[in-house]
Amino acid sequence: MASAAQPAPDYRALLESSISWSATGDLDTPWRAVLSGQTLTVRMNDFPDEALYTLIVDGKAAHDFDDWPARWMRG
């Protein structure tokens, strides 16, 4: 649960944002970006038992998803 000082990340807006991701070299969290002061990472999950990806915002899991957003560019 998010506190008043730390609102929950708006993952819907992030999924619709243009984000340039950098490769991390880490197999578990292969992409990282910084957007509006937030550190974003994408974690690979145990697909197909789980969603393919998890969006992590400032170290906290924000949203699971299977399809890479069209406006996200992997570097």
C-alpha positions, -999 to 999 in steps of 0.1 A, spaced: 0 0 0 13 35 -9 16 62 17 6 98 12 43 107 9 50 80 -17 21 75 -41 17 43 -60 34 45 -94 10 51 -123 20 21 -143 -7 28 -170 10 61 -178 44 44 -179 31 17 -202 20 44 -226 51 66 -223 80 67 -248 109 51 -228 144 43 -240 156 14 -221 193 5 -216 206 -31 -214 219 -40 -180 237 -72 -188 217 -89 -160 196 -118 -171 169 -113 -144 165 -76 -149 178 -70 -185 165 -34 -190 168 -1 -170 156 34 -175 153 66 -156 122 87 -162 111 118 -143 135 109 -114 121 73 -111 143 43 -117 125 18 -138 136 -18 -144 120 -47 -162 123 -81 -147 120 -114 -167 97 -139 -150 91 -176 -151 70 -176 -182 45 -192 -189 37 -199 -152 39 -161 -146 36 -130 -167 66 -126 -190 77 -93 -175 73 -72 -144 78 -34 -144 96 -23 -113 95 13 -102 121 25 -76 126 -11 -65 89 -20 -61 70 -42 -84 44 -21 -101 28 -42 -129 31 -76 -146 27 -77 -184 33 -100 -214 35 -77 -244 63 -52 -247 47 -17 -251 50 -3 -286 65 30 -274 93 14 -254 126 11 -272 151 -15 -260 187 -5 -263 
